[in-house]
Amino acid sequence: METGESRTFAEEDELDSGWTEQLRRELNRPQLEFVTAKEAVILGLAGPGSGKTRALVYRAAHLIRCGVPPGKILLLTFTNKAAEEMKGRLQQLLGSWPGGLWAGTFHSFGAQLLRRHASLVQRKSNFTIMDEDDSRAMLRRLAAGLPHSLEEEERRLLFRRGLLGQMISRSRNSQLSLREVVLDDYPFSFEHLTLIEELASLYEQEKEKANAFDFDDLLLRWLELFERYPEVREQYRKRFAHLLVDEFQDTNIVQGRIVEQFIGAASVCAVGDDAQSIYAFRFAHVGNILSFPEKYPQALVVRMEQNYRSTPEIVALANASIVFNRVQLPKKLFSEKASAEKPVVVGARDAREEASFVLDRLNDLRRSGLPWKEMAVLYRSAFLSTEVEFALLRQGIPYCTFGGVKFLQKSQIKDVLAYLKVLHNPADGESWRRLALLQPGLGQATCNRLWSDLQKSGDPLGAALSGRIVPARGKEGWRSLCLTLEALQRQLAADSSGEKGQNVAGLIALIMSEGYEQILHKNYPDQYEERLRGIERLADNASRHDSLGAFLESLALEESLFTGAGDGGPDDQLTLSTVHSAKGKEWEAVFVIGLNEGSFPSHRVLDEEMPEERRLFYVAVTRARRHLYLSTYWQDYRSWGPSAGAPSLFLKELPRECFEAALAGQNGLDGNGGY
C-alpha cells in the first residue's frame, strides 16, 4: 500500500507503556488484534454485545497514540447519536478531544465535501439540504404543472405518504432503473411509469434551479464527484490516512462504492456483522460486507465473538437459529456470563391468551425488583402489539412505543371508529368530517359546509340518510358514505332487537364490505395487509362487548391512559418496539411476540428474502440480557373469524435443548415440548 508519509506508526517500544498495558487489560484478544492491526484493509466481524463500538473507539485512540495526526483520521457512522457517543468515549479515553479528527455520518461528511466543491456539481456553496417534506412539496408542484390525464384519486395515491419520492429514492440508492423499481416494488403504479419517469427528470432539474440537494444527493453526488474528478478524489485519499467505518453491514451500494474509493491509499477499517443486516427496506446492501473478504483477499478479518450482554443460554439459542442462513461470514458467539434460565417458548391459544401470559410474567418480574425500563416487548409488525397494548392500558402499566404510533392513534383505526361514533352519536362533528374527507371529490371546505347543514337539521344522521342534504361536489362519494351508514343503522337495529346483544365485530365487518376495504386498499396499497390486520384485531376486541356504547366507552377510557406515567414515573416505562427499531438497544427481559407463520416471518417475504427475516429474529433474541420469552399462538383473527395458525419457522428450527416449552394457559412447563 502506498500512503507516502501520511500513515505513521510508532514502534511498540516507543509507545507509552501505560497505554499498552491499558489495552491488554481492557480488551480481549480479538479486540486487541483489531485495535492494533497495521494491515491496509481490516474487517472487524463483531457479533451482538461484543463491544464493537468500544473496539472502534480504542482503534482511533491507538492510532493517535501511535503518532497518526488526528486530522488524518476519518470516522464514518450512521447516526449523529452514534457519532456523538464515539466522540465522548474517545475524549474520555484520551483525556481531551483530538483536534482535527473528523467523526460524523456519511451524509454530514458528504455535505461538507459538496459545499467545498459545489461548482463541480452544479451548485453554489450555500445550497439548501431538502428534507422529505420539501421533496414531497416540490414533486407535487411539478406534477400540478404537467398537462396529463391523472385523475384526482390517482394523484392522491401517487403522492400519499411520499410514495413517489420513495420510488425515486429506491431507484437512485439501489442503482436500478425506475422501471425495475416500479415493477418489483410498486406494481400498482406501473400504468403511470411514464409520468413517474418524467417527474423524476424534472425533479433533478428543479433541484438544480433551486440550488438544493436532497438527502440522497449527499451520497450520490459525493460518489459522482470522486468518479468524475480524479484530482478531487486524490486530494481526499491523501488527506485521510485512516478510514474507520461503523455498522458496515448497513451500508448501501453507494456507500460501499464510496469506501472503495479509499482502498489502496488509506488504511480502511470497517466493523459490522452480516448477521445483523436488517435494513434492506432502507436500501442497505448486505453484499457489501459478505463480499468484503473475497473482494479484498489481502484483508485481515478479525472475529469478535465474545458476547458480554447475554447469558450463555440466550447466546446458544441465537447461534442455533442463525446457522440456517447458508450465505454468511461464519462466527460463533460465546458468553462467559453466569449460566441462567433457558429461554422460554410459549404456546398460546390466541393473541389474547398470549397477551395475558406476557402481562402475568411482566408483573412477576416487576415484583422481583426489575424496573419497567429493563423490560421490552418486541414484534415484527406493529399490529401484533394490539392485545398487549390493551392489556397494559387496562392495568395502567406505563409504556412507550418505538417503530410506529400507538394502536388507537393509527389512521385506519380512527377511520373505522369514526363510522361507529357517528352511528352511536350522530352529533359527533369531528367523526362526520373524517368520514367525509375519506370520500372522493370531498374537500375540507365542502366537508365543513356539509357538517354545518347537518348540524342545523337537528338530526344529522336522519338528514344524511334521507337525501335532504347533498353537496354540490363529490355527490357520488357522499352517496356511498350514506349507503354505508344506512346499512350500519339497519344492522344495529336488527342486533338490538335480538337476545344476544349488539354484534360490534359484525358492524366493523360491514364497514369493510360496504366500502372501507376499497378505501384502505386505495390509500395504502403498499401497507394494505398490515393495516387490515390491525382492523381485524380491533374487531376481535370489539367481540368482547355486547353493545356499541360499551365498546366505544372502553376505548375512550383506555385511550385516556396513554399519557399516564403509572406508579413507576415517567422515566420507568416498559418498551414496546418493532424489532427494526430495537436494534442497538438491550434489556434484562425481552418478550418476542407473534412468532407465527405469516407474521414473523412476514407472509410477504419471498424465498430470497428469508435470510434477512432470520437475521431479524437473531437481532430480536440478542436484545435480551437474562430473560427471553418467545411466544406463538394457534388461532388468529382473519376475515372476522378465527383461523388456524402455525408456529414460526424460526421456532421450528430451534433444537429442543435450547429452550423450555410452556403453555400460556398453565403454570408449569409442558415437558412434551417441541414445535
Salt bridges, closest charged atoms under 4 A:
GLU12 OE2 - ARG24 NH2 3.04
ASP16 OD2 - ARG65 NH1 3.75
GLU26 OE2 - ARG25 NH2 3.84
GLU84 OE2 - LYS87 NZ 3.46
GLU85 OE2 - ARG89 NH2 2.80
GLU132 OE1 - ARG136 NH2 3.48
GLU152 OE1 - ARG155 NE 3.82
GLU153 OE2 - ARG156 NH1 3.75
GLU154 OE2 - HIS192 NE2 3.68
ASP185 OD2 - ARG170 NE 3.76
GLU204 OE2 - ARG172 NH2 3.80
GLU204 OE2 - LYS207 NZ 3.08
GLU206 OE2 - ARG141 NH1 3.19
ASP214 OD2 - ARG172 NH1 3.24
ASP214 OD2 - LYS207 NZ 3.12
ASP217 OD1 - ARG172 NH2 2.37
ASP217 OD2 - LYS207 NZ 2.76
GLU224 OE1 - ARG221 NE 3.50
GLU224 OE2 - ARG228 NH1 3.23
GLU227 OE2 - ARG257 NH2 2.36
GLU234 OE2 - ARG233 NH2 3.47
GLU234 OE2 - ARG237 NE 2.98
ASP246 OD1 - LYS52 NZ 2.96
GLU247 OE2 - LYS52 NZ 3.38
GLU247 OE1 - LYS583 NZ 3.44
ASP250 OD2 - LYS583 NZ 3.83
GLU260 OE2 - LYS295 NZ 2.80
ASP273 OD1 - LYS331 NZ 2.45
ASP274 OD1 - LYS331 NZ 3.81
GLU341 OE2 - HIS627 ND1 2.95
ASP350 OD2 - ARG349 NE 3.88
GLU353 OE2 - ARG349 NH1 3.04
ASP364 OD2 - ARG361 NE 3.84
ASP364 OD1 - ARG367 NH2 2.55
GLU374 OE1 - ARG625 NH1 2.63
GLU387 OE1 - ARG544 NH2 2.55
ASP415 OD1 - ARG434 NE 2.67
GLU430 OE2 - ARG433 NH1 3.04
GLU486 OE2 - ARG490 NH1 3.95
ASP526 OD1 - ARG161 NH2 2.81
GLU529 OE1 - ARG533 NH1 2.93
GLU530 OE1 - ARG604 NH2 3.93
GLU536 OE1 - ARG533 NE 2.64
GLU536 OE1 - ARG638 NH1 3.83
ASP540 OD1 - ARG352 NH2 2.97
GLU558 OE2 - ARG394 NH1 3.44
ASP567 OD1 - ARG366 NH2 3.80
ASP572 OD2 - ARG366 NH1 2.94
GLU586 OE1 - ARG309 NE 3.03
GLU586 OE2 - ARG625 NE 2.86
GLU588 OE2 - ARG625 NH1 3.21
GLU612 OE1 - ARG615 NH2 3.43
GLU613 OE2 - ARG380 NH2 2.86
ASP636 OD1 - ARG537 NH2 3.35
ASP636 OD2 - ARG638 NH1 2.81
GLU653 OE2 - ARG614 NH2 2.69
